[in-house]
Amino acid sequence: MNFKQLSYFQDIVRTGSFTEAAEENFISQSAMSQQMKSLEEELGVTLFERKNRGFHLTRAGKFFYQKSQRLLEDYNVLVADTQVLTGTQPVSMRIGLLWGMTESVLPQILAEFKERFPSVQLEITVGSHEEIGTALRQQKLDMTISDQRKAFSGNYANICLTSFPLYVRVGHTHPLSQSNSVQMKDLQAYSALLLAVKGQEKIESDYYRDNLGFQSEFNFAYSLEEALQLMVSTAYFPFEKMTTKATSNLYHEFPLLQNQQPIERDYFLFYHLERAHPYTEDFLEIAKCHFR
């Protein structure tokens, strides 16, 4: 038995005709019949019950059709992925990044990956946790780099790359603007600005309140630029500090503490275990070096 025979078998069932399947594969009808006879002999079962000029699948044939369909799909993916690794075929890799990740070492990671693998076209999507997580589940992304907000799924790899300290950003007229750090409990008197996608405000506020422990009143911004514009004297903006670059003179930022200890947020590389991109391991190797 070979994959060509499996492909012929699938085509026969799909078209409902030995003749049409033979024409699609540019072989004679008798050659197609001989291939199926050889397949049945090797399996030791009857796949087709032939009647007049038609046929229908036996119980064994129906079972073999369902199982061989998945096997053939996996084989075709294997062939395509193997050919991709030769570097002779252009290929894209779709990566989802959480808002703010471009301030980290990600640009250097992407640049090094592109230098080492110039045939791979990187497609970058930046969005909220929900946006890129949904896109990954819908197979619109090959991988994401994000924080953890739900229990890990056994269907996905979740590889911790790094952790970032949780910081607070305020305008110069904010009462906390002269602080070097702030305790979580001391923020309750001030409103917070959260980044959100329209329609997902409750998801964000529930997460910050129930998982991170914020007890402030929440307002929402829908981009990093808007968040900076909306910072007023009594609002603060919580975020993960992903860079060592100097702070802009337009605002003041400082670490957020819990019981006098910094709050660290872990960031993970997520991808589906059964649909891993051929260059996933290469990307992961580069990312781990930069995130050390």
C-alpha positions in Angstrom: 0.0 0.0 0.0 1.3 3.5 -0.9 0.0 7.0 -0.6 -0.8 7.1 -4.3 -3.3 4.3 -3.8 -4.8 6.1 -0.8 -5.2 9.2 -3.0 -6.9 7.1 -5.7 -9.2 5.6 -3.2 -10.2 9.0 -1.8 -10.8 10.3 -5.3 -13.1 7.4 -6.2 -15.2 7.9 -3.2 -15.3 11.7 -3.6 -16.4 11.5 -7.3 -18.5 8.4 -6.9 -16.9 7.0 -10.1 -13.9 4.9 -11.0 -13.9 6.5 -14.5 -14.0 10.1 -13.2 -11.3 9.4 -10.7 -9.1 7.8 -13.3 -9.6 10.8 -15.6 -8.6 13.2 -12.8 -5.4 11.3 -12.3 -4.6 10.8 -16.0 -4.7 7.0 -15.9 -7.0 4.5 -17.5 -10.1 3.1 -15.8 -8.6 -0.4 -15.9 -5.4 0.9 -14.2 -7.5 2.5 -11.5 -9.4 -0.7 -10.9 -6.2 -2.7 -10.7 -4.8 -0.3 -8.1 -7.9 -0.8 -6.0 -7.8 -4.6 -6.4 -4.2 -4.6 -5.2 -5.2 -2.4 -2.3 -8.0 -4.8 -1.3 -5.7 -7.8 -1.6 -3.0 -6.2 0.6 -5.6 -5.2 3.2 -7.3 -8.6 3.1 -10.8 -6.9 2.9 -13.3 -5.9 0.4 -13.7 -2.1 0.2 -16.2 -1.8 -2.6 -19.3 -3.7 -3.5 -19.7 -3.3 -7.2 -23.1 -3.4 -8.8 -23.8 -2.9 -12.5 -21.8 0.2 -13.2 -21.8 1.6 -9.8 -20.5 0.7 -6.3 -21.0 1.4 -2.6 -18.5 1.1 0.2 -18.6 -1.9 2.5 -18.5 -1.4 6.3 -14.7 -1.9 6.0 -14.6 0.6 3.1 -16.4 3.3 5.1 -14.0 2.8 8.0 -10.9 2.8 5.8 -12.2 6.0 4.0 -12.6 7.9 7.3 -9.2 6.9 8.6 -7.2 7.2 5.4 -8.6 10.7 4.8 -6.9 12.0 8.0 -3.7 10.0 7.1 -3.6 11.4 3.6 -4.1 15.0 5.0 -1.3 14.5 7.4 1.0 13.1 4.7 0.3 16.1 2.4 1.1 18.5 5.3 4.3 16.5 6.0 5.4 16.8 2.4 4.6 20.5 2.2 6.4 21.3 5.5 9.4 19.3 4.5 9.7 21.2 1.2 9.4 24.4 3.1 12.5 23.6 5.2 14.6 23.5 2.0 14.3 27.2 1.8 13.5 27.1 -1.9 9.8 27.9 -1.6 8.6 31.2 -0.1 6.6 30.7 3.0 4.9 32.9 5.6 4.8 32.6 9.4 2.0 34.4 11.2 2.9 35.7 14.7 0.5 37.3 17.1 2.0 39.8 19.7 0.3 41.3 22.7 0.0 45.0 22.8 3.3 46.6 23.9 5.5 43.6 22.9 7.2 45.8 20.2 8.8 47.7 23.0 10.7 44.6 24.1 13.5 42.7 22.4 11.0 41.4 19.8 12.2 43.7 17.0 15.7 42.2 17.4 14.3 38.7 17.5 12.4 39.3 14.3 15.4 40.9 12.6 17.7 38.0 13.4 15.1 35.4 12.3 14.7 37.2 9.0 18.4 37.4 8.5 18.8 33.6 9.1 15.7 32.6 7.2 15.2 35.1 4.4 12.7 32.9 2.6 10.2 33.1 5.5 7.9 36.0 5.3 6.9 37.1 8.8 3.3 38.4 9.2 2.9 40.2 12.5 -0.4 40.9 14.2 -0.5 43.1 17.3 -3.6 43.0 19.5 -5.3 42.2 22.8 -5.0 38.8 24.5 -8.5 37.8 23.3 -7.8 38.9 19.7 -4.6 37.0 19.2 -5.8 34.0 21.2 -8.9 33.7 19.1 -6.9 34.0 15.9 -4.6 31.2 17.0 -7.5 28.9 17.8 -9.1 29.8 14.4 -5.7 28.9 12.7 -5.3 32.5 11.5 -2.0 32.6 13.4 0.8 30.1 13.7 1.9 31.2 17.1 1.4 34.0 19.7 3.5 35.6 22.4 1.3 36.6 25.3 0.6 36.4 29.0 -1.5 33.5 30.6 -5.1 34.3 31.4 -6.7 30.9 31.3 -5.8 27.3 32.3 -3.3 25.8 29.8 -4.8 23.6 27.1 -3.2 20.2 26.4 -3.6 21.0 22.7 -1.2 23.9 22.8 2.5 24.3 23.6 3.0 27.0 26.3 6.7 27.8 26.6 7.7 30.5 29.1 10.0 32.9 27.4 10.4 35.6 30.0 8.7 37.7 32.7 8.1 41.5 32.9 7.5 43.6 36.0 4.2 45.3 36.3 4.5 49.1 36.3 2.2 52.1 36.6 2.4 55.1 34.3 0.9 58.5 35.4 0.9 62.1 34.1 3.1 64.7 35.8 0.2 66.2 37.7 -1.0 62.9 39.2 -0.7 62.7 43.0 1.6 59.7 42.7 3.9 61.3 40.1 6.8 61.7 42.6 6.7 58.1 43.7 9.5 55.6 43.1 7.1 52.7 43.6 3.5 52.1 44.7 1.7 49.3 46.6 -1.3 47.7 45.0 -3.6 48.8 47.9 -2.6 52.4 47.4 -4.1 52.6 44.0 -7.7 52.1 45.1 -8.3 55.8 45.4 -7.4 56.4 41.7 -9.1 55.4 38.5 -7.2 53.1 36.1 -6.9 53.1 32.3 -7.0 49.7 30.7 -6.3 48.8 27.1 -9.3 46.9 25.5 -11.0 46.0 22.3 -14.4 47.5 21.9 -17.0 45.1 23.3 -14.4 43.3 25.5 -14.2 45.9 28.3 -15.7 43.5 30.8 -13.2 40.8 30.0 -10.3 43.1 30.7 -11.8 44.6 33.9 -12.7 41.2 35.3 -9.2 40.0 34.7 -7.5 43.0 36.3 -9.8 42.9 39.3 -10.2 39.1 39.9 -6.8 37.9 38.8 -4.4 40.8 39.4 -6.1 42.3 42.4 -6.8 45.9 41.1 -9.7 47.5 43.0 -9.9 50.8 41.1 -12.6 52.2 38.9 -11.8 51.3 35.3 -11.8 53.5 32.2 -10.8 52.2 28.8 -8.6 53.2 26.0 -8.5 51.4 22.6 -4.8 51.9 21.7 -1.6 52.7 23.4 -1.6 56.2 21.9 -5.1 56.9 23.2 -4.1 55.6 26.7 -1.3 58.2 26.9 -3.7 61.0 25.7 -6.3 60.0 28.3 -4.0 60.0 31.3 -5.2 62.9 33.5 -4.4 64.0 37.0 -6.3 61.2 38.7 -5.9 58.3 36.3 -3.0 55.7 36.1 -2.1 53.2 33.4 -0.9 49.7 34.4 1.4 47.9 32.0 4.3 45.5 31.8 7.7 47.1 31.6 9.3 45.5 28.6 12.2 47.8 27.9 15.1 49.5 29.7 14.8 52.6 27.5 14.6 55.9 29.2 11.1 57.0 30.2 9.5 59.7 28.1 9.4 63.2 29.8 5.6 63.2 29.0 4.8 60.9 31.9 6.3 59.2 35.0 6.4 55.5 35.6 7.4 53.2 38.5 7.1 49.6 39.6 3.9 48.2 41.2 4.5 46.2 44.4 2.5 43.6 46.3 3.6 43.2 50.0 6.7 45.2 49.1 7.6 42.7 46.3 7.6 43.4 42.6 4.8 41.9 40.6 6.2 39.8 37.7 4.1 38.7 34.7 5.2 35.6 32.7 5.0 35.7 28.9 4.7 32.5 26.9 5.0 31.3 23.3 1.8 29.5 22.3 1.2 27.2 19.3 -1.0 24.3 18.4 1.0 21.0 19.0 -0.5 19.3 15.9 -0.1 22.3 13.6 3.3 23.6 14.5 4.9 25.7 11.8 8.1 24.1 10.4 10.2 27.0 11.6 8.7 27.1 15.1 11.8 25.6 16.8 14.1 28.0 14.9 12.1 31.0 16.1 12.0 29.6 19.6 15.7 29.1 19.7 16.3 32.8 18.7 13.7 34.1 21.1 15.1 32.2 24.1 18.6 33.7 23.4 17.3 37.3 23.4 14.9 36.9 26.4 17.6 35.6 28.7 
